[in-house]
Amino acid sequence: MTSIIIIADDLTGANDSAVQLEKNGFSTIVKVWPDGVQDINIYDKFDVLSINTDTRSLDTKKVYERIYSITKELKNHNQICIYKKIDSILRGNPDSELDAVMDATGYKLALVAPSFPANNRTLVEGILSTANLCINAFDLFAQGMKRPVENIPLHLVREGTNILAKIITQKQSNGTEVFVVDACTDEDLKIIKNAADIIVQPKILCGSAGLAMHLKNNPTGKTPQNRILPLKKDRVGGLILLAIGSCSVETSRQLNKVSDYYNLPIIKLETELIRKGHERQIIETCVKKAAREVEKGNNIILLSVDTLFKNNSWLEKDILMNTEDSLRIVDTIGKTVKKLNDMYKLYAIISAGGDTSLQICKALESSYIKLLDEIKPGIPLGTMLGGKGDSLLMVTKSGGFGDDDVLIQVIQYLKE
């Protein structure tokens, strides 16, 4: 019976948080898109259900309405703990989503810890820092939410579990409902999680995969069962396809590393032609180029949007691209992947970008992903369930995660 629900705003987030619980002995499954979350049969088979609400690109009103509705539906099931997954650099609408979850549950306490130290995301004095960014997380929640918000500084976290729990309880009695909690290490996140365990009031834990990693003790008291599932090997010998829709600088470096290491060309989807309505032409061109690589005996295909390799101004332009254009581009990626899977029964897909991963699953008519392992921090491996993608291995990656060699390491893992 499901005891933990993860509510994530995109597919990569649903996967990278849920795989932390899979590693901790919980049986986990990811709902690829939000339709049908009321299917009670799912709750009977898995400890953890992670749901992609697909809300990252929606406006604030639509975000609130969808998250509220989903949370209200899920809360009807007994003994369910809700974990609100947020992006580790706070993309999307984390403030509105947390408001919706708290309103739907009626809970008056939430602990927010977006840090993910394994991927260089830390929070100090309410400021979220990465190698390239500084984001005022406290201001985002304090200004965006309709309830009182406070920051808990790092020195108080490091006073230890019991003192942190006492401080939060005292501040909550004075009216604060949301606490944005500093953390720089996994030990800090462990203290936050342990403090939450001893606070008696109902609460929402809200964070990235970093905090999810510490959900080793089920908040409902249910003991998880260790289940080791073998990888399905019926597709062994098939192609490994990298499908890149994320336009991060990190992903650009990572894909170029793969290209150089394996001496492979990168097949580029011309996004400007896609925007102009020439999707069919682009799909045919990419499939033909992939077929030539297969004929040469290559079992790795690299497929990417061409904007990944433009200068930074092009990357910024791509980020600002309107939703209609973005959907057209990821839809083209999904259809290209489907055609390649029809031609060559793919062994595995490595996908970068939440929208890209979602569209691939939709194109292959796979509604669920059963998680199997975490290859690198925040980079999970799963197998698709249902449709034409059934038993196809899928690795999902947020654009900014991993060092320059990470995609090479993922390919080597799959080959082994």
Backbone hydrogen bonds, N-H to C=O, Kabsch-Sander energy under -0.5 kcal/mol:
donor,donor_aa,acceptor,acceptor_aa,energy
2,T,43,Y,-2.8
3,S,47,D,-2.8
4,I,47,D,-1.9
5,I,81,C,-3.1
6,I,49,L,-2.3
7,I,5,I,-0.5
7,I,83,Y,-2.4
8,A,6,I,-0.6
8,A,51,I,-2.7
14,A,10,D,-1.9
15,N,11,L,-2.2
16,D,12,T,-3.0
17,S,13,G,-1.7
18,A,14,A,-1.4
19,V,15,N,-2.3
20,Q,17,S,-0.8
21,L,17,S,-0.7
21,L,18,A,-0.7
22,E,18,A,-1.8
23,K,19,V,-2.1
24,N,20,Q,-0.8
25,G,22,E,-1.5
26,F,21,L,-2.4
28,T,26,F,-0.6
29,I,48,V,-1.8
30,V,369,I,-2.5
31,K,50,S,-3.3
32,V,30,V,-0.7
32,V,367,S,-2.7
37,V,34,P,-1.2
39,D,36,G,-1.8
40,I,38,Q,-0.9
42,I,39,D,-1.2
43,Y,39,D,-0.6
43,Y,40,I,-0.6
44,D,40,I,-0.7
44,D,41,N,-0.8
45,K,42,I,-1.3
46,F,42,I,-0.9
47,D,27,S,-1.1
48,V,27,S,-2.5
49,L,4,I,-2.1
50,S,29,I,-2.7
50,S,48,V,-0.5
51,I,6,I,-3.1
52,N,31,K,-2.2
53,T,8,A,-3.1
53,T,51,I,-0.8
55,T,9,D,-0.8
56,R,9,D,-1.5
58,L,55,T,-1.5
63,V,59,D,-2.6
64,Y,60,T,-2.6
65,E,61,K,-2.3
66,R,62,K,-2.4
67,I,63,V,-2.6
68,Y,64,Y,-2.7
69,S,65,E,-2.2
70,I,66,R,-2.5
71,T,67,I,-2.7
72,K,68,Y,-2.6
73,E,69,S,-2.0
74,L,70,I,-2.5
75,K,71,T,-2.6
76,N,72,K,-0.5
76,N,73,E,-0.9
77,H,74,L,-2.0
80,I,77,H,-0.7
81,C,3,S,-2.8
81,C,79,Q,-0.5
83,Y,5,I,-3.2
83,Y,81,C,-0.5
84,K,82,I,-0.6
84,K,205,L,-2.6
85,K,7,I,-1.6
85,K,83,Y,-1.0
86,I,207,G,-2.3
87,D,91,R,-0.5
90,L,87,D,-1.7
97,E,93,N,-2.4
98,L,94,P,-2.0
99,D,95,D,-2.2
100,A,96,S,-2.2
101,V,97,E,-2.2
102,M,98,L,-2.6
103,D,99,D,-2.6
104,A,100,A,-2.4
105,T,101,V,-2.1
106,G,102,M,-2.1
107,Y,102,M,-0.5
110,A,177,E,-2.2
111,L,204,I,-2.3
112,V,110,A,-0.5
112,V,179,F,-3.3
113,A,111,L,-0.6
113,A,206,C,-2.9
116,F,121,R,-2.0
119,N,116,F,-2.2
120,N,117,P,-2.1
121,R,116,F,-1.6
122,T,120,N,-0.6
122,T,129,S,-2.1
123,L,183,A,-2.7
124,V,127,I,-2.1
127,I,124,V,-2.1
128,L,126,G,-0.6
128,L,135,I,-3.5
129,S,122,T,-3.1
129,S,127,I,-0.5
130,T,133,L,-2.5
135,I,128,L,-2.9
137,A,126,G,-1.2
137,A,135,I,-1.6
138,F,126,G,-1.9
140,L,136,N,-1.9
141,F,137,A,-2.1
142,A,138,F,-3.1
143,Q,139,D,-2.8
144,G,140,L,-1.4
145,M,141,F,-2.0
150,E,178,V,-2.4
152,I,180,V,-2.3
156,L,153,P,-0.9
157,V,153,P,-1.5
158,R,154,L,-2.3
159,E,156,L,-1.1
160,G,157,V,-1.7
164,L,160,G,-2.5
165,A,161,T,-2.5
166,K,162,N,-2.0
167,I,163,I,-2.5
168,I,164,L,-2.5
169,T,165,A,-2.2
170,Q,166,K,-2.3
171,K,167,I,-2.6
172,Q,168,I,-2.5
173,S,169,T,-1.8
174,N,170,Q,-0.8
174,N,171,K,-0.5
175,G,172,Q,-1.9
176,T,171,K,-1.8
177,E,148,P,-1.6
178,V,148,P,-2.0
179,F,110,A,-2.5
180,V,150,E,-2.8
180,V,178,V,-0.5
181,V,112,V,-3.0
181,V,179,F,-0.8
182,D,152,I,-2.5
183,A,123,L,-1.6
189,L,185,T,-1.7
190,K,186,D,-2.2
191,I,187,E,-2.1
192,I,188,D,-2.1
193,K,189,L,-2.5
194,N,190,K,-2.7
195,A,191,I,-2.5
196,A,192,I,-2.2
197,D,193,K,-1.7
198,I,194,N,-1.1
199,I,195,A,-0.8
199,I,196,A,-0.7
200,V,198,I,-0.6
204,I,109,L,-1.9
205,L,82,I,-0.8
206,C,111,L,-2.6
207,G,84,K,-1.7
208,S,113,A,-0.9
212,A,208,S,-1.7
213,M,209,A,-1.5
214,H,211,L,-1.9
215,L,212,A,-1.9
216,K,214,H,-1.7
217,N,214,H,-0.5
218,N,216,K,-0.6
221,G,218,N,-2.2
227,R,225,Q,-0.5
229,L,227,R,-0.7
233,K,231,L,-0.5
236,V,233,K,-1.8
238,G,235,R,-2.0
240,I,299,N,-2.5
241,L,239,L,-0.6
241,L,348,A,-2.7
242,L,240,I,-0.5
242,L,301,I,-3.0
243,A,241,L,-0.6
243,A,350,I,-2.8
244,I,242,L,-0.6
244,I,303,L,-2.6
245,G,243,A,-0.6
245,G,352,A,-2.1
246,S,352,A,-0.9
252,S,248,S,-1.8
253,R,249,V,-2.0
254,Q,250,E,-2.3
255,L,251,T,-2.8
256,N,252,S,-2.1
257,K,253,R,-1.9
258,V,254,Q,-1.7
259,S,255,L,-2.5
260,D,256,N,-2.4
261,Y,257,K,-2.8
262,Y,258,V,-2.6
263,N,259,S,-0.7
264,L,259,S,-1.9
267,I,265,P,-0.6
267,I,302,L,-3.0
268,K,266,I,-0.6
269,L,304,S,-2.9
270,E,268,K,-0.5
271,T,269,L,-1.2
274,I,270,E,-1.7
275,R,271,T,-2.5
276,K,272,E,-1.1
277,G,274,I,-1.8
278,H,273,L,-2.5
282,I,278,H,-1.9
283,I,279,E,-2.7
284,E,280,R,-2.4
285,T,281,Q,-2.3
286,C,282,I,-2.6
287,V,283,I,-2.5
288,K,284,E,-2.2
289,K,285,T,-2.1
290,A,286,C,-2.3
291,A,287,V,-2.5
292,R,288,K,-1.8
293,E,289,K,-1.4
294,V,290,A,-2.0
295,E,291,A,-2.4
296,K,292,R,-1.2
297,G,294,V,-1.8
298,N,293,E,-2.1
301,I,240,I,-2.5
302,L,265,P,-0.5
303,L,242,L,-2.6
303,L,301,I,-0.6
304,S,267,I,-2.6
305,V,244,I,-1.7
306,D,269,L,-2.4
308,L,305,V,-1.3
309,F,306,D,-1.8
310,K,307,T,-1.2
314,W,311,N,-1.1
315,L,311,N,-1.6
316,E,312,N,-2.5
317,K,313,S,-2.0
318,D,314,W,-2.5
319,I,315,L,-2.1
320,L,316,E,-1.7
321,M,318,D,-1.1
326,S,322,N,-2.3
327,L,323,T,-2.8
328,R,324,E,-2.0
329,I,325,D,-2.1
330,V,326,S,-2.5
331,D,327,L,-2.2
332,T,328,R,-1.6
333,I,329,I,-2.0
334,G,330,V,-2.5
335,K,331,D,-2.3
336,T,332,T,-2.1
337,V,333,I,-2.5
338,K,334,G,-2.3
339,K,335,K,-2.2
340,L,336,T,-2.1
341,N,337,V,-2.5
342,D,338,K,-2.2
343,M,339,K,-1.9
344,Y,340,L,-3.1
346,L,344,Y,-1.0
347,Y,239,L,-2.6
348,A,239,L,-1.8
349,I,393,L,-2.1
350,I,241,L,-2.9
351,S,349,I,-0.6
351,S,395,V,-3.3
352,A,243,A,-1.7
353,G,351,S,-0.5
353,G,397,K,-2.0
357,S,353,G,-2.4
358,L,354,G,-2.3
359,Q,355,D,-2.4
360,I,356,T,-2.0
361,C,357,S,-2.0
362,K,358,L,-2.4
363,A,359,Q,-2.5
364,L,360,I,-1.9
365,E,362,K,-1.2
366,S,361,C,-2.5
367,S,365,E,-0.6
367,S,385,L,-0.7
368,Y,385,L,-1.2
369,I,30,V,-1.8
370,K,383,T,-2.7
371,L,28,T,-0.6
371,L,369,I,-0.7
372,L,381,L,-3.1
373,D,381,L,-1.7
375,I,373,D,-0.5
375,I,379,I,-2.1
376,K,379,I,-1.0
379,I,376,K,-3.0
381,L,373,D,-3.3
382,G,394,M,-2.3
383,T,370,K,-2.3
384,M,392,L,-2.7
385,L,368,Y,-2.6
388,K,364,L,-1.4
389,G,364,L,-1.4
389,G,386,G,-0.7
390,D,387,G,-1.2
391,S,384,M,-2.6
392,L,389,G,-2.7
393,L,347,Y,-1.7
394,M,382,G,-3.1
395,V,349,I,-3.1
396,T,380,P,-1.3
397,K,351,S,-2.1
401,F,398,S,-1.8
406,V,403,D,-1.7
409,Q,405,D,-2.1
410,V,406,V,-2.2
411,I,407,L,-2.3
412,Q,408,I,-2.4
413,Y,409,Q,-2.1
414,L,410,V,-2.3
415,K,411,I,-2.4
416,E,412,Q,-1.9
